[in-house]
Every structure is written in C-alpha cells, then in structure tokens.
C-alpha cells in the first residue's frame, strides 16, 4: 500500500485523505495485516455457524410464525450471514497489503453488499428494540387493539431503506490506482467534499439515530417493567435489565470506535482539523482494529439475540442431546457389527480346524 507518513507530499496527503474507510494503508506492517486477516477469517467462521443455527431454529422449526421478534431475528441473521460472506474477500485484500485483486465488478459487488448489510443489520436491531417495547407495553396495558402494520411490510421497508442508503456506494465504488496500488474505494467526481458528506450521513443513519432509538426504547421498556409488572419479581427484573444492558453495550462498543475515527476523517476532509501524524497513525493502525470490532458484531448478534433467550437455549440443548444420542446409536451399531464379524470369523476358523482334524 502507499507509504504516506508525516513528511509526505501534499499530493500524497490528499490521496490518503480521499481513501474509503474500509481500505486503509497498513504502512508495510505484515504483522498487523496478518492479524486482521486472521480475525476476519475467525469472524467469518463463527458468524456462519451462529447464523446457520439461527436459520435452523427459526426457519426449520417454523418459529417465525409465533413471534414478530423472531421474524426480525431471522432477517437479522440473513443480513449478518451475507455480511460475513464478504469477509474472505477483505481478508485477502488485507493480506495483499490492501491491494484489490478481484477486479472492478467484484469491488462494486463486495463493497455494496458489505455496506447494505451493515445498514440492514442496524435497521433490524433498531426495529427489534421498538417491537420489544411495544409488545410489552401492549401486554401490560391490555390493549385489545393491536397495530395493523404487517411485520413483513416493515421488513420490506427496512430492506428498501438499506438499499437506498447503499446507492452511493454502488454507483461510486471502483478500483483506483493510488501511489501505484489498486485499491477498492469510493471515488466521487467532485472530490473529498462529497465523500465527507457520504461518511457523515453513514454515521448519522447507521449509528447516531439507531443508537438513540435503541437506547430510548430499552429505557422506556425498563421503566415500564419496573412500574407495572415486576415490582415483586426482582429476579426477573434483574434478568431483563442485564439483557438490555448487554444489547445496548454490544451495539455501542462494536460500532462507536469505528464511527468515531470515521468522524475524525470527516473533519479532516472538511478541513475543520489538520491532517497530521497522529491522524495518520490512528487511521493506519487503530482504524483496522475498529473495523474488525464492527465486523465482529455479526457473530455476536446470534449469541445475544438467540442464546440469551430461554427457548433458543432449550432448542440448542435438545439438538445437542439428539446429536449425542445419534452418535451413541451409531457407535453401538458399529460395535455390534464388529462383534458379529469377529464371531463369524472365529466360527470360520473353528470349522476349518475341525475339518483338518477329521
């Protein structure tokens, strides 16, 4: 990747400032690139397994018919599953010092899928927080009239919003030569101003607004539970509080560092702060770690939204029991077959020895 340090030329600095945040330079650090590639691979494997389990529990067992939350969890699993499928490409890109080897078409596809599923994942997490609050509020207030809004139409709207938000990425993503290296990044025709605007709207739509909605929804949920339903059930109230805290903190901690450094880059592009060595060091060495942390959210979601729920833990335990019983049965059959074969062989040897004696 291009080596751009504090003594770099103005043109090099401008090139660095215009880079898309997913493709950052690593200053010829093979250890850092290796660690990032390994992290992407681990997140990919764990995310695939976790989200496939979600598909099995919800889709195969038809759980989606019984709960609106489960339908959102199914859509969330779809977004996270598609998201982790892009990680092998980013792992290879990172291992090659952020030099994109897959061509312009794949650059558009992979970058668009990555960004679209980032938006969709955040949107469904937000919708789930609103749905949880509304479901509890409706039950506690004994509302006979429920909203007529179809959960399927809500999902269609959320996917459509994610697609619209991804449109600039699909249009302006391309493979560009920067200091002799082919990088997969965004290249706006009017320069870094529109790139800064793009990043700013991504921070607002994909983090600040969802974080505010999620926090408000769960704070209202906790207040409602404390006031109405669980005054004498401290254990249940503690469980709900713990669950809500984990959900909000995981979302905040996974995404906040990435968006914070991205916002710093926005200020640099708007010339609100100076481009200096500290920005270069953070953007080069810290930012890739924040990208890994944000990607890790895709394998944390199945753990948070499924394994924390009692019904999913029960199904996982049942699946393990069935698997163990199947293994035991298979081993027993193999053992019986082996014993029968040995017995048959012993009888054959005995018959042969008797024939020789006679």
PLY file of the C-alpha trace (Angstrom):
ply
format ascii 1.0
element vertex 358
property float x
property float y
property float z
element edge 357
property int vertex1
property int vertex2
end_header
0.00 0.00 0.00
1.14 3.57 -0.44
3.53 4.73 2.25
2.23 8.09 3.48
3.94 9.46 6.59
4.23 12.81 8.28
6.79 14.03 5.76
4.71 13.04 2.76
3.97 15.43 -0.04
0.73 17.38 -0.26
-0.47 15.24 -3.16
0.16 12.06 -1.13
-1.75 13.51 1.79
-4.64 14.40 -0.45
-4.63 10.85 -1.82
-4.66 9.44 1.70
-7.47 11.77 2.79
-9.61 10.62 -0.14
-9.35 6.92 0.68
-12.50 4.97 1.53
-12.52 3.98 5.20
-12.73 0.23 4.52
-9.43 0.29 2.61
-6.71 1.84 4.72
-2.96 1.61 4.44
-1.02 -0.53 6.88
2.41 1.13 6.45
4.06 -2.11 5.33
3.19 -3.88 8.60
2.84 -7.61 7.80
2.06 -8.50 11.43
-0.91 -6.13 11.55
-2.20 -7.31 8.18
-1.83 -10.95 9.22
-3.74 -10.38 12.47
-6.53 -8.56 10.64
-6.82 -11.32 8.03
-6.95 -14.00 10.74
-9.58 -12.01 12.64
-11.72 -11.70 9.51
-11.43 -15.45 8.95
-12.39 -16.29 12.54
-15.34 -13.87 12.48
-16.45 -15.40 9.17
-16.41 -18.97 10.52
-18.10 -18.10 13.83
-20.64 -15.88 12.08
-21.52 -18.57 9.55
-22.03 -21.21 12.26
-24.00 -18.90 14.55
-26.32 -17.59 11.86
-26.86 -21.06 10.37
-28.02 -22.18 13.82
-30.46 -19.25 13.84
-31.79 -20.36 10.44
-32.22 -23.89 11.77
-34.05 -22.87 14.94
-36.33 -20.32 13.30
-36.76 -21.36 9.67
-36.71 -25.15 10.02
-38.64 -25.23 13.29
-41.13 -22.62 11.96
-40.56 -20.37 14.96
-41.05 -17.26 12.88
-44.83 -17.79 12.89
-45.11 -17.35 16.63
-43.26 -14.08 17.20
-42.60 -10.78 15.49
-39.25 -10.61 17.24
-38.31 -14.00 15.77
-39.15 -12.76 12.28
-36.83 -9.78 12.80
-34.16 -12.13 14.19
-34.48 -14.20 11.01
-33.94 -11.10 8.86
-31.05 -10.05 11.08
-29.48 -13.48 10.58
-29.85 -13.07 6.80
-28.05 -9.71 6.89
-25.27 -10.99 9.14
-24.89 -14.16 7.05
-24.47 -12.11 3.85
-22.14 -9.75 5.68
-19.73 -12.46 6.86
-19.64 -13.94 3.34
-17.79 -10.79 2.23
-15.08 -11.19 4.88
-12.91 -13.68 2.94
-12.55 -11.05 0.20
-11.50 -8.39 2.72
-9.14 -10.90 4.37
-7.37 -11.49 1.04
-7.36 -7.75 0.31
-5.75 -7.09 3.70
-3.20 -9.88 3.32
-2.14 -8.35 -0.02
-1.43 -5.01 1.68
-4.86 -3.67 0.72
-4.26 -4.19 -2.98
-7.56 -5.34 -4.53
-7.04 -8.41 -6.78
-10.64 -9.22 -7.77
-11.38 -6.58 -10.40
-13.75 -3.61 -10.67
-17.02 -5.58 -10.86
-16.29 -7.55 -7.68
-15.20 -4.33 -5.99
-18.67 -2.85 -6.59
-20.45 -6.05 -5.55
-18.49 -6.79 -2.38
-18.36 -3.18 -1.19
-22.09 -2.71 -1.88
-23.06 -5.96 -0.12
-20.89 -5.03 2.86
-22.42 -1.58 3.25
-26.01 -2.67 2.51
-25.94 -5.40 5.14
-24.35 -3.01 7.63
-27.35 -0.71 7.19
-29.86 -3.58 7.21
-28.36 -5.11 10.35
-28.55 -1.82 12.23
-32.10 -1.15 10.99
-33.36 -4.56 12.14
-31.65 -4.18 15.53
-33.46 -0.86 15.90
-36.80 -2.35 14.80
-36.38 -5.16 17.33
-35.90 -2.69 20.18
-39.08 -0.82 19.21
-41.01 -4.10 18.81
-39.90 -5.39 22.21
-41.05 -2.23 23.93
-44.35 -2.09 22.04
-45.10 -5.77 22.70
-44.53 -5.43 26.44
-46.42 -2.13 26.60
-49.39 -3.63 24.73
-49.47 -6.67 27.01
-49.18 -4.68 30.24
-51.77 -2.11 29.21
-54.08 -4.90 27.99
-54.66 -3.30 24.63
-57.28 -5.14 22.68
-56.43 -3.31 19.51
-53.06 -4.14 18.00
-51.37 -2.30 15.18
-52.43 -3.48 11.76
-48.98 -2.88 10.30
-47.68 -6.13 8.83
-44.29 -7.22 10.08
-43.45 -8.38 6.57
-44.11 -4.94 5.14
-41.93 -3.40 7.83
-39.14 -5.77 6.78
-39.61 -4.82 3.12
-39.38 -1.12 4.04
-36.20 -1.69 6.07
-34.53 -3.63 3.25
-35.58 -0.89 0.81
-34.11 1.82 3.04
-30.86 -0.13 3.31
-30.75 -0.46 -0.48
-31.36 3.26 -1.00
-28.70 4.17 1.58
-26.26 1.90 -0.28
-26.89 3.54 -3.68
-23.91 5.95 -3.48
-21.62 3.02 -2.70
-22.91 1.03 -5.68
-22.52 3.99 -8.01
-19.16 5.41 -6.96
-17.21 2.34 -5.79
-14.37 1.48 -8.14
-10.82 0.17 -8.34
-8.44 3.15 -8.36
-4.66 3.39 -8.63
-3.23 5.19 -5.59
0.58 5.51 -5.47
0.89 2.53 -7.80
-1.53 0.27 -5.89
-5.01 -0.87 -6.96
-7.45 -0.01 -4.17
-11.17 -0.76 -3.96
-12.67 2.50 -2.73
-15.20 5.26 -3.34
-14.34 7.90 -5.90
-16.77 10.82 -6.03
-16.50 13.10 -9.09
-16.41 16.31 -7.03
-13.64 15.19 -4.70
-13.45 14.70 -0.98
-16.33 17.05 -0.05
-18.99 14.56 -1.15
-17.00 11.69 0.32
-17.12 13.52 3.67
-20.87 14.08 3.27
-21.29 10.38 2.49
-19.42 9.36 5.65
-21.36 11.89 7.72
-24.73 10.53 6.60
-23.47 6.99 7.29
-22.56 7.96 10.85
-25.97 9.59 11.38
-28.10 6.88 9.76
-26.12 3.82 10.82
-25.10 4.82 14.34
-26.33 8.02 16.00
-30.05 7.73 15.16
-30.26 3.94 15.72
-28.30 4.23 18.98
-30.66 6.94 20.20
-33.77 4.92 19.25
-32.42 1.69 20.76
-31.44 3.44 24.00
-34.78 5.26 24.34
-36.78 2.10 23.55
-34.98 -0.01 26.13
-35.03 2.74 28.77
-38.80 3.01 28.31
-39.04 -0.78 28.48
-37.13 -0.91 31.77
-39.19 1.90 33.25
-42.41 0.20 32.18
-41.34 -3.12 33.68
-40.29 -1.52 36.96
-43.55 0.42 37.24
-46.13 -2.09 36.10
-45.25 -5.75 36.10
-42.26 -6.79 38.15
-42.37 -4.90 41.42
-42.31 -8.17 43.37
-40.13 -10.13 40.95
-36.62 -8.80 41.44
-35.01 -11.84 39.78
-36.94 -11.39 36.54
-36.35 -7.63 36.61
-32.61 -8.22 37.01
-32.61 -10.63 34.05
-34.35 -8.11 31.81
-32.02 -5.31 32.92
-28.98 -7.49 32.24
-30.28 -8.49 28.80
-30.99 -4.89 27.81
-27.60 -3.71 29.08
-25.76 -6.35 27.05
-27.70 -5.48 23.88
-27.06 -1.73 24.14
-23.41 -2.04 25.20
-22.56 -4.57 22.48
-24.04 -2.33 19.80
-22.29 0.75 21.19
-18.87 -0.83 21.82
-18.74 -2.62 18.46
-19.59 0.40 16.34
-18.61 3.53 18.29
-14.80 3.31 17.77
-15.21 2.82 14.02
-17.61 5.74 13.61
-15.55 7.97 15.92
-12.44 7.62 13.75
-14.57 7.95 10.62
-15.93 11.24 12.01
-12.36 12.39 12.60
-11.72 11.67 8.93
-14.81 13.71 8.02
-13.41 16.69 9.94
-10.10 16.29 8.11
-11.87 16.21 4.73
-13.84 19.34 5.65
-10.52 20.96 6.73
-12.02 21.50 10.20
-8.95 19.84 11.75
-5.44 19.43 10.40
-4.09 16.29 8.79
-1.15 15.31 11.00
0.93 12.37 12.14
-1.46 11.42 14.95
-4.34 11.13 12.48
-2.19 9.03 10.17
-1.12 6.70 12.99
-4.68 6.24 14.30
-6.11 5.78 10.81
-3.38 3.33 9.87
-3.01 1.18 12.98
-6.14 1.70 15.11
-8.81 2.02 12.44
-8.35 -1.53 11.03
-8.89 -2.87 14.55
-12.14 -0.90 14.84
-13.27 -2.35 11.50
-12.63 -5.86 12.88
-14.60 -4.96 16.00
-17.53 -3.70 13.93
-17.46 -6.86 11.81
-17.42 -8.98 14.98
-20.91 -7.67 15.73
-22.18 -10.03 13.02
-21.13 -13.09 15.03
-22.18 -11.57 18.37
-25.78 -10.99 17.26
-26.72 -14.72 17.21
-25.27 -15.11 20.71
-27.04 -12.05 22.07
-30.45 -12.45 20.45
-30.72 -16.25 20.46
-28.59 -17.94 23.09
-29.69 -15.40 25.72
-33.31 -16.42 25.14
-34.61 -19.40 27.08
-36.45 -21.07 24.20
-33.38 -20.99 21.95
-31.14 -22.36 24.68
-33.61 -25.20 25.18
-33.63 -25.99 21.47
-29.84 -25.94 21.37
-29.74 -28.33 24.33
-32.28 -30.59 22.59
-30.18 -30.51 19.42
-27.07 -31.49 21.38
-28.99 -34.32 23.09
-30.30 -35.65 19.76
-26.81 -35.42 18.25
-25.26 -37.26 21.19
-27.93 -39.96 21.06
-27.39 -40.36 17.32
-23.64 -40.71 17.86
-24.18 -43.27 20.64
-26.58 -45.26 18.46
-24.16 -45.21 15.54
-21.27 -46.34 17.76
-23.42 -49.11 19.24
-24.34 -50.38 15.77
-20.71 -50.29 14.71
-19.75 -52.19 17.85
-22.41 -54.84 17.22
-21.33 -55.21 13.59
-17.70 -55.56 14.67
-18.57 -58.19 17.27
-20.70 -60.12 14.76
-17.88 -60.02 12.22
-15.34 -61.25 14.78
-17.70 -64.00 15.90
-18.24 -65.08 12.29
-14.51 -65.12 11.66
-13.88 -67.18 14.82
-16.53 -69.70 13.79
-14.98 -69.93 10.34
-11.57 -70.62 11.82
-13.08 -73.21 14.15
-14.81 -75.02 11.27
-11.57 -75.08 9.28
-9.61 -76.54 12.21
-12.28 -79.21 12.76
-12.17 -80.17 9.08
-8.40 -80.52 9.21
-8.62 -82.70 12.34
-11.11 -85.01 10.68
0 1
1 2
2 3
3 4
4 5
5 6
6 7
7 8
8 9
9 10
10 11
11 12
12 13
13 14
14 15
15 16
16 17
17 18
18 19
19 20
20 21
21 22
22 23
23 24
24 25
25 26
26 27
27 28
28 29
29 30
30 31
31 32
32 33
33 34
34 35
35 36
36 37
37 38
38 39
39 40
40 41
41 42
42 43
43 44
44 45
45 46
46 47
47 48
48 49
49 50
50 51
51 52
52 53
53 54
54 55
55 56
56 57
57 58
58 59
59 60
60 61
61 62
62 63
63 64
64 65
65 66
66 67
67 68
68 69
69 70
70 71
71 72
72 73
73 74
74 75
75 76
76 77
77 78
78 79
79 80
80 81
81 82
82 83
83 84
84 85
85 86
86 87
87 88
88 89
89 90
90 91
91 92
92 93
93 94
94 95
95 96
96 97
97 98
98 99
99 100
100 101
101 102
102 103
103 104
104 105
105 106
106 107
107 108
108 109
109 110
110 111
111 112
112 113
113 114
114 115
115 116
116 117
117 118
118 119
119 120
120 121
121 122
122 123
123 124
124 125
125 126
126 127
127 128
128 129
129 130
130 131
131 132
132 133
133 134
134 135
135 136
136 137
137 138
138 139
139 140
140 141
141 142
142 143
143 144
144 145
145 146
146 147
147 148
148 149
149 150
150 151
151 152
152 153
153 154
154 155
155 156
156 157
157 158
158 159
159 160
160 161
161 162
162 163
163 164
164 165
165 166
166 167
167 168
168 169
169 170
170 171
171 172
172 173
173 174
174 175
175 176
176 177
177 178
178 179
179 180
180 181
181 182
182 183
183 184
184 185
185 186
186 187
187 188
188 189
189 190
190 191
191 192
192 193
193 194
194 195
195 196
196 197
197 198
198 199
199 200
200 201
201 202
202 203
203 204
204 205
205 206
206 207
207 208
208 209
209 210
210 211
211 212
212 213
213 214
214 215
215 216
216 217
217 218
218 219
219 220
220 221
221 222
222 223
223 224
224 225
225 226
226 227
227 228
228 229
229 230
230 231
231 232
232 233
233 234
234 235
235 236
236 237
237 238
238 239
239 240
240 241
241 242
242 243
243 244
244 245
245 246
246 247
247 248
248 249
249 250
250 251
251 252
252 253
253 254
254 255
255 256
256 257
257 258
258 259
259 260
260 261
261 262
262 263
263 264
264 265
265 266
266 267
267 268
268 269
269 270
270 271
271 272
272 273
273 274
274 275
275 276
276 277
277 278
278 279
279 280
280 281
281 282
282 283
283 284
284 285
285 286
286 287
287 288
288 289
289 290
290 291
291 292
292 293
293 294
294 295
295 296
296 297
297 298
298 299
299 300
300 301
301 302
302 303
303 304
304 305
305 306
306 307
307 308
308 309
309 310
310 311
311 312
312 313
313 314
314 315
315 316
316 317
317 318
318 319
319 320
320 321
321 322
322 323
323 324
324 325
325 326
326 327
327 328
328 329
329 330
330 331
331 332
332 333
333 334
334 335
335 336
336 337
337 338
338 339
339 340
340 341
341 342
342 343
343 344
344 345
345 346
346 347
347 348
348 349
349 350
350 351
351 352
352 353
353 354
354 355
355 356
356 357
